[in-house]
Amino acid sequence: MSNTANENSKEVEKIIEQTKNSDQKIYPILKPGNWVGLKAGALSNTLIPAENGAEVVIAYGMDTPDNFVFLTQKHLETMDGQKITSEAFENLGNYEAELEFVGSLDNKAVATNGNDFSSEIILSKAHMLKAHAMLDAEELLVSIPRRTCMTIISRDVDEETMNKFAYLHNFTWEDDSFGNAPITNSLFIVKEGTIVGHIPL
């Protein structure tokens, strides 16, 4: 066995040990399709497919006392995959995320920023239905260019607001100054609280 393979194996064993006795909650976490964790065997589901795999994936992780740990294929030896997924989404649905109107977009947008799972809120039907109600909109456009960021507008908003929204998305996508991991340079279309498509930018 090569040193690298041996090191990877030891790293996976360490991760298993860290999570084995953890009572921390599991959450879904959005990652780009080229995320290095996928090569290390991280558990994931495809959110946006691509020709060579995925553009965006949903990974699963838990906040242990030492650090944030992603679940890997190895965890399936001791944990049930469906239970991991259902528990993660249930925890996300119960996650407290305040949607607030965005003054710089004339209160025609709502956002939640700065929390660990702000961007993942897009996966929660309950939270998205709240956004529909706040914006009185049948269809939403959702911007989650990076982790901990999410801004939402009605799909039929006026052109000026749409342009500002697109500018803010692009600015956040290009801005790495806060160190928030990138997710995707696309806007998601949400209807009845569920993602129904995306628009690559």
TISE-544303 format. One record per residue: z, x, y of N, C-alpha, C in turn; residue in three letters. Coordinates in Angstrom, 3 decimals. Each point is the difference from the previous one (the first is absolute). Layout:
n_zz; n_xx; n_yy; ca_zz; ca_xx; ca_yy; c_zz; c_xx; c_yy; type
Z; X; Y; Z; X; Y; Z; X; Y; ala;
...
END
This chain:
n_zz; n_xx; n_yy; ca_zz; ca_xx; ca_yy; c_zz; c_xx; c_yy; type
0.000; 0.846; -1.194; 0.000; -0.846; 1.194; 0.000; 0.884; 1.247; met;
-0.852; -0.337; 0.954; -0.067; 0.807; 1.215; 1.269; -0.196; 0.811; ser;
0.245; 0.967; 0.904; 1.187; -0.099; 0.848; -0.025; -1.275; 0.838; asn;
-1.214; -0.321; 0.520; -0.122; -1.185; 0.855; 0.326; -1.266; -0.778; thr;
-0.559; -0.114; -1.205; 0.261; -1.180; -0.833; 1.481; -0.088; -0.347; ala;
0.585; 1.168; -0.284; 1.424; 0.057; -0.337; 0.848; -0.445; 1.191; asn;
-0.384; 0.476; 1.201; 0.724; -0.370; 1.219; -0.117; -1.501; 0.257; glu;
-1.230; -0.550; -0.205; -0.207; -1.436; 0.193; 0.879; -0.800; -0.947; asn;
0.074; 0.469; -1.261; 0.803; -0.685; -1.010; 1.473; 0.011; 0.394; ser;
0.468; 1.152; 0.490; 1.402; 0.114; 0.429; 0.273; -0.909; 1.200; lys;
-0.977; -0.067; 0.904; 0.145; -0.832; 1.192; 0.106; -1.478; -0.388; glu;
-0.849; -0.421; -0.946; 0.027; -1.393; -0.465; 1.337; -0.307; -0.664; val;
0.494; 0.949; -0.833; 1.299; -0.194; -0.660; 1.120; -0.141; 1.030; glu;
-0.097; 0.788; 1.063; 1.001; -0.049; 1.069; -0.027; -1.377; 0.683; lys;
-1.215; -0.514; 0.228; -0.158; -1.316; 0.626; 0.603; -1.085; -0.884; ile;
-0.291; 0.079; -1.310; 0.536; -0.980; -0.952; 1.525; -0.002; 0.063; ile;
0.577; 1.198; 0.019; 1.460; 0.135; 0.021; 0.572; -0.604; 1.281; glu;
-0.691; 0.242; 1.126; 0.478; -0.511; 1.282; 0.033; -1.525; 0.028; gln;
-0.980; -0.622; -0.645; -0.099; -1.460; 0.083; 0.721; -0.717; -1.134; thr;
0.300; 0.715; -1.068; 0.587; -0.621; -1.197; 1.282; -0.768; 0.325; lys;
0.878; 0.636; 0.749; 1.297; -0.612; 0.280; 0.087; -0.587; 1.411; asn;
-1.168; -0.177; 0.616; -0.001; -0.485; 1.377; 0.107; -1.520; 0.051; ser;
0.799; -0.497; 0.947; 0.044; -1.447; 0.192; -0.765; -0.357; 1.273; asp;
-0.815; 0.940; 0.466; -0.782; -0.223; 1.208; -1.171; -0.935; -0.288; gln;
-0.459; -0.693; 1.024; -1.072; -0.978; -0.167; -1.372; 0.667; -0.054; lys;
-0.875; -0.609; -0.796; -1.393; 0.449; -0.094; -0.821; -0.796; 1.016; ile;
-0.926; 0.688; 0.685; -0.888; -0.662; 0.958; -1.441; 0.435; -0.238; tyr;
-0.969; -0.860; 0.355; -1.396; 0.444; -0.007; -0.245; 0.855; 1.243; pro;
-0.834; 1.026; -0.139; -0.275; 0.911; 1.110; -1.501; 0.242; 0.083; ile;
-0.576; -0.217; 1.168; -1.442; 0.171; 0.178; -0.354; 1.464; 0.203; leu;
-1.043; 0.434; -0.707; -0.457; 1.384; 0.079; -1.532; 0.036; -0.018; lys;
-0.596; 1.030; 0.618; -1.459; 0.136; -0.089; -0.407; 0.417; -1.410; pro;
-1.251; -0.264; -0.352; -0.486; 0.301; -1.343; -0.005; 1.472; -0.349; gly;
0.039; 0.874; 1.017; 0.007; 1.449; -0.266; 1.417; 0.584; 0.005; asn;
0.997; -0.848; -0.063; 1.402; 0.441; 0.000; 0.259; 0.903; -1.203; trp;
0.647; 1.140; 0.241; 0.236; 0.988; -1.060; 0.896; -0.533; -1.119; val;
0.847; -0.967; 0.309; 0.894; -0.560; -1.011; -0.737; -0.627; -1.174; gly;
-1.234; -0.452; 0.239; -0.778; -0.617; -1.085; -0.313; 1.015; -1.090; leu;
-0.282; 1.242; 0.419; -0.291; 1.059; -0.977; 1.245; 0.373; -0.795; lys;
1.163; -0.248; 0.583; 1.261; 0.307; -0.686; 0.442; -1.160; -0.895; ala;
-0.848; -1.035; -0.091; 0.306; -1.104; -0.909; 0.800; -1.133; 0.598; gly;
-0.016; -0.118; 1.337; 0.751; -1.088; 0.637; -0.540; -1.360; -0.436; ala;
0.898; -0.930; -0.246; -0.402; -1.375; -0.320; -0.693; -0.598; 1.213; leu;
-1.108; -0.696; -0.209; -0.685; -0.608; 1.137; -0.909; -1.132; -0.445; ser;
-0.308; -0.876; 0.954; -1.015; -1.038; -0.156; -0.980; 0.168; 1.149; asn;
-1.262; -0.317; -0.234; -1.013; 0.119; 1.048; 0.055; -1.211; 0.926; thr;
0.071; 0.266; 1.311; -0.059; -1.073; 0.992; -1.425; -0.129; 0.534; leu;
-0.602; 1.141; 0.396; -1.406; 0.015; 0.411; -0.743; 0.943; -0.934; ile;
-0.908; -0.529; -0.836; -0.754; 0.880; -0.899; -1.036; 0.821; 0.758; pro;
-0.403; 1.113; -0.590; -1.056; 0.846; 0.556; -0.869; 0.473; -1.158; ala;
-1.150; 0.578; 0.321; -0.930; 0.450; -1.045; 0.661; 0.954; -0.977; glu;
0.777; 0.934; 0.522; 0.625; 1.006; -0.861; 1.499; -0.224; -0.164; asn;
0.398; -1.233; -0.231; 1.427; -0.252; -0.202; 0.528; -1.070; 0.926; gly;
0.701; 0.426; 1.056; 0.601; -0.976; 0.921; 0.059; 0.566; 1.409; ala;
-0.098; -0.897; 0.978; 0.179; 0.409; 1.393; 1.468; -0.128; 0.394; glu;
0.633; -1.069; -0.502; 1.432; -0.213; 0.249; 0.658; -0.448; -1.303; val;
1.167; 0.572; -0.296; 0.742; -0.389; -1.200; 1.401; -0.472; 0.382; val;
0.591; -0.762; -0.903; 1.408; -0.389; 0.128; 0.776; 0.830; -1.012; ile;
0.852; 0.885; 0.497; 0.872; 0.791; -0.875; 1.370; -0.682; -0.020; ala;
0.886; 0.513; -0.827; 1.336; -0.600; -0.125; 1.046; 1.100; 0.075; tyr;
1.033; -0.237; 0.803; 1.012; 1.034; 0.151; 1.363; -0.581; 0.292; gly;
1.007; 0.861; -0.127; 1.359; -0.427; 0.321; 0.693; 1.059; 0.844; met;
0.904; -0.489; 0.810; 0.751; 0.846; 0.914; 1.261; 0.468; -0.712; asp;
-0.036; 1.213; -0.550; 1.171; 0.530; -0.707; 0.931; 0.671; 1.012; thr;
1.215; 0.350; -0.399; 0.923; 0.643; 0.944; -0.554; 1.292; 0.602; pro;
-0.830; 0.735; -0.764; -0.505; 1.285; 0.491; -1.289; -0.121; 0.797; asp;
-0.928; -0.818; -0.478; -1.282; -0.128; 0.683; -0.744; -1.229; -0.505; asn;
-1.221; -0.189; 0.521; -0.819; -1.127; -0.428; -0.824; 0.436; -1.198; phe;
0.085; -0.730; -1.108; -0.631; 0.416; -1.253; -1.019; -1.035; -0.470; val;
-1.214; 0.485; -0.297; -1.047; -0.878; -0.522; 0.102; -0.088; -1.513; phe;
-0.236; -1.198; -0.519; 0.010; -0.190; -1.446; -1.316; 0.506; -0.587; leu;
0.077; 0.582; -1.200; -1.184; 0.563; -0.652; -0.249; -0.704; -1.337; thr;
-1.130; 0.353; -0.632; -0.337; -0.568; -1.310; 1.130; 0.238; -1.006; gln;
0.714; 1.112; 0.172; 1.098; 0.357; -0.907; 1.107; -1.060; 0.031; lys;
0.166; -0.643; 1.149; 1.032; -1.034; 0.110; -0.279; -1.183; -0.922; his;
-1.274; -0.198; -0.363; -0.349; -1.136; -0.857; 0.555; 0.146; -1.411; leu;
0.469; 1.220; -0.318; 0.626; 0.206; -1.311; 1.368; -0.682; -0.069; glu;
0.627; -0.169; 1.162; 1.343; -0.598; 0.020; 0.080; -1.256; 0.874; thr;
-1.068; -0.296; 0.745; 0.002; -1.164; 0.889; -1.237; -0.848; -0.269; met;
0.116; -1.294; 0.197; -1.120; -0.907; -0.202; -0.864; -0.067; 1.263; asp;
-1.303; 0.247; -0.160; -0.914; 0.055; 1.140; -0.032; -1.285; 0.809; gly;
-0.044; -1.141; -0.678; -0.031; -1.290; 0.704; 1.301; -0.250; 0.746; gln;
1.102; 0.443; -0.596; 1.310; -0.176; 0.649; 0.065; 0.852; 1.275; lys;
-0.545; 1.227; -0.077; -0.034; 0.876; 1.178; -0.748; -0.696; 1.133; ile;
-1.198; -0.524; -0.317; -0.838; -0.643; 1.010; 0.677; -1.231; 0.594; thr;
0.507; -0.887; -0.862; 0.608; -1.237; 0.508; 1.256; 0.292; 0.811; ser;
0.782; 0.983; -0.446; 1.222; 0.367; 0.735; -0.350; 0.581; 1.367; glu;
-1.031; 0.861; 0.032; -0.411; 0.631; 1.259; -0.438; -1.049; 1.021; ala;
-0.809; -0.963; -0.444; -0.494; -1.019; 0.932; 1.095; -0.988; 0.404; phe;
0.919; -0.254; -0.898; 1.139; -0.858; 0.347; 0.863; 0.684; 1.059; glu;
0.237; 1.305; -0.173; 0.785; 0.754; 0.983; -0.696; 0.021; 1.356; asn;
-1.338; 0.130; -0.016; -0.752; 0.007; 1.254; 0.101; -1.360; 0.694; leu;
-0.073; -1.064; -0.790; 0.113; -1.343; 0.568; 1.347; -0.233; 0.665; gly;
1.030; 0.670; -0.512; 1.353; -0.134; 0.558; 0.297; 1.035; 1.084; asn;
-0.963; 0.898; 0.243; 0.204; 1.076; 0.976; 0.007; -0.593; 1.410; tyr;
0.974; 0.401; 0.793; 0.093; -0.521; 1.362; -0.957; 0.747; 0.913; glu;
-1.018; -0.708; 0.466; -0.973; 0.595; 0.918; -0.241; -0.990; 1.126; ala;
0.387; 0.379; 1.196; -0.163; -0.887; 1.146; -1.414; 0.114; 0.556; glu;
-0.739; -1.100; -0.031; -1.302; -0.045; 0.665; 0.247; -0.368; 1.454; leu;
-0.553; 0.811; 0.908; 0.208; -0.245; 1.427; -1.338; -0.064; 0.715; glu;
-0.067; -0.827; 1.042; -1.227; -0.076; 0.790; -0.220; 1.312; 0.751; phe;
-1.277; 0.372; 0.157; -0.366; 1.269; 0.638; -0.418; -0.270; 1.444; val;
0.837; 0.431; 0.938; -0.259; -0.235; 1.416; -1.290; 0.625; 0.496; gly;
-0.312; 1.213; -0.493; -1.210; 0.698; 0.463; -1.283; -0.700; -0.453; ser;
0.136; -0.930; -0.947; -1.153; -0.807; -0.432; 0.198; -1.458; 0.438; leu;
0.678; -0.157; 1.141; 0.228; -1.324; 0.609; 0.636; -1.001; -0.968; asp;
0.864; 0.515; -0.858; 0.693; -0.835; -0.999; -0.954; -0.754; -0.929; asn;
-1.220; 0.539; -0.137; -0.978; -0.592; -0.929; 0.002; 0.747; -1.333; lys;
0.979; 0.883; -0.153; 0.157; 0.753; -1.250; 1.476; 0.042; -0.347; ala;
0.286; 0.187; -1.288; 1.373; 0.253; -0.432; 0.009; 1.316; -0.766; val;
1.152; 0.649; -0.009; 0.086; 1.308; -0.655; 1.392; 0.233; -0.555; ala;
0.065; 0.892; -0.954; 1.273; 0.544; -0.468; -0.238; 1.485; -0.227; thr;
0.778; 0.823; 0.666; -0.221; 1.444; -0.041; 1.309; 0.756; -0.151; asn;
-0.106; 1.189; -0.600; 1.132; 0.909; -0.032; 0.933; -0.128; -1.180; gly;
-0.174; -1.037; -0.827; 0.839; -0.133; -1.189; -0.712; 0.571; -1.222; asn;
0.780; 0.349; -1.019; -0.569; 0.641; -1.192; -1.175; -0.757; -0.600; asp;
0.074; -1.333; 0.003; -1.033; -0.783; -0.679; -0.751; -0.934; 0.943; phe;
-0.099; 0.393; 1.279; -0.720; -0.832; 0.973; -1.433; -0.275; -0.443; ser;
-0.711; 1.029; -0.456; -1.402; -0.189; -0.396; -0.121; -0.806; -1.287; ser;
0.965; 0.156; -0.904; -0.057; -0.703; -1.285; 0.232; -1.503; 0.134; glu;
0.507; -0.441; 1.153; 0.252; -1.424; 0.227; -1.279; -0.820; -0.194; ile;
-1.159; 0.645; 0.152; -1.275; -0.693; -0.220; -0.094; -0.549; -1.426; ile;
0.747; 0.585; -0.928; -0.029; -0.427; -1.403; 0.933; -1.180; -0.275; leu;
0.779; -0.390; 1.004; 0.964; -1.096; -0.162; -0.570; -1.296; 0.572; ser;
-0.266; -0.954; -0.873; -0.571; -1.281; 0.445; 0.925; -0.695; 0.995; lys;
1.302; 0.039; -0.258; 0.963; -0.668; 0.887; -0.068; 0.561; 1.420; ala;
-0.053; 1.322; 0.116; -0.070; 0.623; 1.324; -1.335; -0.303; 0.682; his;
-1.084; 0.013; -0.775; -1.317; -0.270; 0.583; -0.122; -1.459; 0.442; met;
0.607; -0.915; -0.752; -0.016; -1.405; 0.419; 0.739; -0.171; 1.325; leu;
1.039; 0.799; 0.192; 0.726; -0.034; 1.276; -0.916; 0.457; 1.138; lys;
-0.825; 1.031; -0.263; -0.945; 0.487; 1.012; -1.039; -1.072; 0.323; ala;
-0.498; -0.693; -1.031; -0.933; -1.117; 0.223; 0.617; -1.009; 0.967; his;
1.254; -0.356; -0.261; 0.684; -1.012; 0.814; 0.220; 0.488; 1.428; ala;
0.439; 1.249; 0.148; 0.271; 0.543; 1.338; -1.258; 0.045; 0.856; met;
-1.136; 0.323; -0.636; -1.263; 0.125; 0.736; -0.832; -1.282; -0.063; leu;
0.508; -1.002; -0.716; -0.721; -1.262; -0.176; -1.448; 0.280; -0.426; asp;
-0.139; 0.800; -1.064; -1.321; 0.471; -0.425; -0.231; -0.242; -1.484; ala;
-1.208; -0.461; -0.328; -0.369; -0.195; -1.410; -0.303; 1.329; -0.673; glu;
-0.684; 0.885; 0.746; -0.347; 1.318; -0.546; 0.576; 1.089; 0.887; glu;
0.505; 1.041; -0.636; 0.595; 1.122; 0.729; -0.792; 1.273; -0.235; leu;
0.009; 0.870; 1.000; -0.454; 1.379; -0.175; 1.237; 0.875; 0.093; leu;
0.179; 0.859; -0.996; 1.212; 0.820; -0.074; -0.363; 1.477; 0.022; val;
0.650; 0.722; 0.894; -0.194; 1.446; 0.135; 1.215; 0.728; -0.574; ser;
-0.247; 0.804; -1.053; 1.055; 0.864; -0.557; -0.597; 1.397; -0.217; ile;
-0.393; 0.676; 1.088; -0.645; 1.310; -0.151; 0.910; 1.059; -0.618; pro;
1.306; -0.115; 0.278; 0.976; 0.971; -0.511; 1.259; -0.721; -0.462; arg;
0.777; 0.686; -0.814; 1.260; -0.585; -0.466; 0.930; -0.236; 1.186; arg;
0.832; -0.973; -0.123; 0.988; -0.467; 0.985; -0.632; -0.690; 1.214; thr;
-1.305; -0.309; -0.065; -0.678; -0.664; 1.122; -0.741; -1.246; -0.480; cys;
0.119; -1.095; 0.728; -0.821; -1.175; -0.291; -0.135; -0.862; 1.245; met;
-1.258; -0.337; 0.348; -0.295; -0.903; 1.104; -0.951; -1.077; -0.511; thr;
0.209; -1.235; 0.444; -0.757; -1.148; -0.517; -0.513; -0.855; 1.157; ile;
-1.280; -0.425; -0.094; -0.557; -0.952; 0.964; -0.706; -1.120; -0.761; ile;
-0.299; -1.071; 0.723; -0.834; -1.059; -0.558; -1.428; 0.527; -0.081; ser;
-0.726; -0.373; -1.052; -1.374; 0.487; -0.146; -0.911; -0.566; 1.088; arg;
0.340; -1.155; 0.570; -0.875; -0.582; 1.032; 0.556; 0.203; 1.412; asp;
0.696; 1.105; 0.189; 0.549; 0.329; 1.317; -1.147; 0.348; 0.960; val;
0.265; -0.028; 1.304; -1.042; 0.309; 0.984; -0.448; 1.460; -0.103; asp;
-1.186; 0.277; 0.516; -0.629; 1.319; -0.163; 0.823; 1.129; 0.620; glu;
0.574; -0.249; 1.165; 0.788; 1.044; 0.672; 1.206; 0.417; -0.853; glu;
0.699; -0.989; -0.552; 1.155; 0.298; -0.851; -0.439; 0.713; -1.274; thr;
-1.129; -0.443; -0.567; -0.532; 0.639; -1.207; -0.304; 1.476; 0.260; met;
-0.600; 0.292; 1.154; -0.336; 1.390; 0.338; 1.256; 0.852; 0.179; asn;
1.015; -0.565; 0.645; 1.272; 0.723; 0.175; 0.654; 0.263; -1.360; lys;
-0.042; -1.013; -0.854; 0.571; 0.098; -1.345; -0.693; 1.112; -0.793; phe;
-1.334; 0.024; 0.060; -0.773; 1.029; -0.711; 0.303; 1.383; 0.567; ala;
0.164; 0.080; 1.328; 0.336; 1.281; 0.636; 1.369; 0.495; -0.481; tyr;
0.985; -0.894; -0.026; 1.348; 0.375; -0.455; -0.014; 0.462; -1.454; leu;
-0.783; -0.708; -0.825; -0.120; 0.395; -1.408; -0.558; 1.414; -0.100; his;
-1.103; 0.238; 0.710; -0.655; 1.308; -0.068; 0.902; 1.107; 0.540; asn;
0.699; -0.285; 1.097; 0.907; 0.989; 0.597; 1.095; 0.386; -1.001; phe;
0.568; -1.010; -0.665; 1.063; 0.257; -0.982; -0.543; 0.754; -1.208; thr;
-1.214; -0.366; -0.429; -0.636; 0.674; -1.139; -0.192; 1.487; 0.301; trp;
-0.415; 0.315; 1.227; -0.282; 1.391; 0.385; 1.267; 0.783; 0.350; glu;
1.074; -0.706; 0.345; 1.211; 0.652; 0.515; 0.981; 0.363; -1.122; asp;
0.100; 1.291; -0.267; 0.898; 0.469; -1.065; 1.316; 0.539; 0.561; asp;
0.253; -0.228; 1.290; 1.146; 0.637; 0.650; 1.347; -0.474; -0.541; ser;
0.052; -1.206; -0.572; 1.270; -0.499; -0.536; 0.180; 0.348; -1.472; phe;
-1.038; 0.559; -0.614; 0.096; 0.400; -1.403; -0.041; -1.156; -0.985; gly;
-0.438; -1.178; 0.454; -0.114; -1.143; -0.917; -1.237; 0.170; -0.876; asn;
0.174; -0.130; -1.307; -1.103; 0.221; -0.936; -1.114; -1.019; 0.224; ala;
-1.273; 0.451; -0.022; -1.123; -0.924; 0.183; -0.149; -0.949; -1.185; pro;
-0.515; -1.198; 0.273; -0.289; -0.967; -1.066; -1.499; -0.262; -0.063; ile;
-0.552; -0.625; 1.056; -1.440; -0.279; -0.014; -0.522; -0.322; 1.395; thr;
-1.246; 0.402; 0.237; -0.673; -0.328; 1.252; -0.812; -1.283; -0.214; asn;
0.691; -1.057; -0.371; -0.604; -1.316; -0.235; 0.931; -1.064; 0.564; ser;
-0.573; -1.153; 0.302; 0.800; -1.163; 0.371; 0.002; -0.968; -1.176; leu;
1.144; -0.571; -0.306; 0.107; -0.947; -1.103; -0.158; -1.427; 0.519; phe;
-0.674; -0.826; -0.778; -0.131; -1.424; 0.308; 1.008; -0.749; -0.875; ile;
0.846; -0.788; 0.639; 1.040; -0.740; -0.726; -0.173; -1.493; 0.251; val;
0.003; -0.772; -1.070; -0.110; -1.455; 0.087; 1.074; -0.611; -0.896; lys;
0.696; -1.006; 0.522; 1.085; -0.657; -0.741; 1.003; 1.015; -0.552; glu;
0.256; 1.045; 0.799; 1.012; 0.991; -0.355; -0.433; 1.061; -0.986; gly;
-1.282; -0.026; -0.391; -0.482; 0.917; -1.034; -1.224; 0.774; 0.490; thr;
-0.093; 1.274; -0.384; -1.169; 0.811; 0.350; -1.227; -0.556; -0.715; ile;
-1.060; -0.286; 0.775; -1.237; -0.525; -0.599; -1.182; 0.947; 0.195; val;
0.196; 1.063; 0.784; -1.078; 0.957; 0.220; 0.425; 1.087; 0.963; gly;
-0.927; 0.911; 0.287; 0.287; 1.049; 0.979; -1.285; 0.393; 0.715; his;
0.159; 0.566; 1.193; -1.132; 0.437; 0.814; 0.154; 1.493; 0.264; ile;
-0.813; 0.849; -0.639; 0.067; 1.444; 0.269; -0.443; 0.284; 1.435; pro;
0.663; 0.948; 0.655; -0.352; 0.349; 1.386; -0.641; 1.379; 0.064; leu;
END
